Amino acid sequence: MIHRHRRGGLLLETLLALGLFVATGSLVLRVMTDCTRAVRRAEGLAGAVDCARSIMAEFDAGLRPIGDLGEGDLGELPPPWDVFRVEARGRRSDFEGLVLAEVGVYDDVDAERPRFVLRQLLPARGADLDALDAAFEDRFDDALGEPFEIEAESDLFGGAAP
């Protein structure tokens, strides 16, 4: 009779160990799946950032005319950025002779919000600033949200601002 009780206990231990092994395996699989998705999202964002920086560098170097900032959609792009839709716009900045250029990179043609927006001051190089201002729309502002502001008398660090 003692021998049967041991066999039942051994079976119970084996089933518990198997259940623990299966649960641990499914947890590891879920973590790996989440990590893979996060890496793909990060790669997509890195591609969007590279695309925006390259387009902005073309404007800065004079390879694209500053006047193209008023046209919005830049059309087809060369690989590897042909998977994105890119819109560029510009307006007169607060600084003499500079244009505030914005490049928004979208995941696809139908995307409403850009994945990444790059803003940079560029030399005007004789561009028609009135035409840029007239064509400027605040499409990217919804994606960026409101800027964070700290009041002058902020108690953020435990005391009044100097």
N, C-alpha and C positions, 0 to 999 in steps of 0.2 A: 504494500500500500504506500509506503514511503517512496518507492521507486516511481510510481505513477505521478505523484505530486511533483516530483522533480521534473519529469518530462513536461508536464503542463506549465510549470514555471519557466522552463527553458523556451517553450513555444511562445509564451507571453513576452519574454524578454526579446526574443527574435523579432516578433511582430512590432514591438515598441521601437526597437532599433531600426527596423525597416521603415516604419512610419516617420521616425526622426530623420532618417536619411532622405526620404522622398520630400519631406517638408523643407529641409535645408537645400536640397537640389532645386526645388521650385523657387525658393527665395533667391538663390544665386542666379538662376535663369532670369528672373524678373529684374534684378539689379543690372545684369549684363545688358538686357534689352533697353532699360532706361539709359544706361551709359552710352549705348550705341546711338540712340536717338539724340542724346545731348551732343555727342560728337558731330553728328550730321547737321544739327542746328548751328553749332559753332562753325563748322566748315562753310555752311551757307552764308552766315553772317560775315565771316572772314572774306569770302568771295565778293560779297556786296561792298564791303569796305574797300577792298582792293580796286574794284570797278570804279567806285566813286572817286577814290584818290587818283586813279589813272586819268579819268575824264577831267578832273579838276587840274591835273598837271598839264594836260593838253591845252586847256584854256590859259593857264598861267604861262606856258611856253610860247603861246601864240599859234599853236597848231590848229586850234579851233578859234574862229573869231568871237570876240566878246558879244557881238550882235546875236550869235546863236543862242545866247542865254534867254532871249525872249521867245524862242520858238517852242519851248516845252519839251515834247518827246524828241529824243535824239535819233530815233529810228533803229535800224539793225546795227548791232555791235559785233566786232570780231570775236572769235572764240578766245578764251573760255567764258566771256561775258555775254554770249549770245543767249543765255538762259534768262537774263534779266531784261527788264524794261527800265530805261533811264530817262528821267526828266531833268532838265536844267533850266534854271531861271536866274535872273539877276535884277538888281535894282540899285539905284543911287545909294551910296553909303553916306555916313556922316562925315567922312574924311574926303577932302578934296582930291580928285583924280583917282579914286578907288571905287570899285563896284563890289557890292556884296553878292557873291555868286553862291547858289545853292544847287546841289546835285542830289536828287532823290533816286534811290535804287529800289525797284519793285521786284517781287519774286516772279510775277508773271503779268501778262497783259491785263488781266481782269482784277488784279489786286488794287484795293482802294487805298491802303496805307503803305507807305514805303517801308522797306525793311531797314534802310539806313539812309540818313540825310547828312550830307557834309556841307558846312557853311564855311566860306573863306573869302577874305578880301583879295581882290585882284586889281591890277592896274587897268584903268579904263581904256587906254590905247585908242582914244578918239571915237569910242562907241557913242551912239546916240542914246544918252541917258534918259531923255524924255520918253523915247520909244520903249526902253526897258521898264521904266516905271509904269507906263500905261499897260504893258503886257503882264505885269507882275500880279500873281494871285497868291493868296495865303493857303495853298493846298497842303503844304508840309506842316503847318503849325499845329494841326490837330494831332499829327503823329508825334510831335515833339513834346507837347504838353506845355504847361506854363513854366516859365523860368523860376528857379528858386531864388528868393531874395532874403537877405538877412537885414533886419532893421538896425539902425545905428545904435540904438539903446538896447541891443540884444543881451539877454542874460544866458546865452548859450554856454559860456564857459565859466559861469559862476560869478560874474561881475559885469559891471557896465563896460561898454566899449570905450577905449581911450579917446 
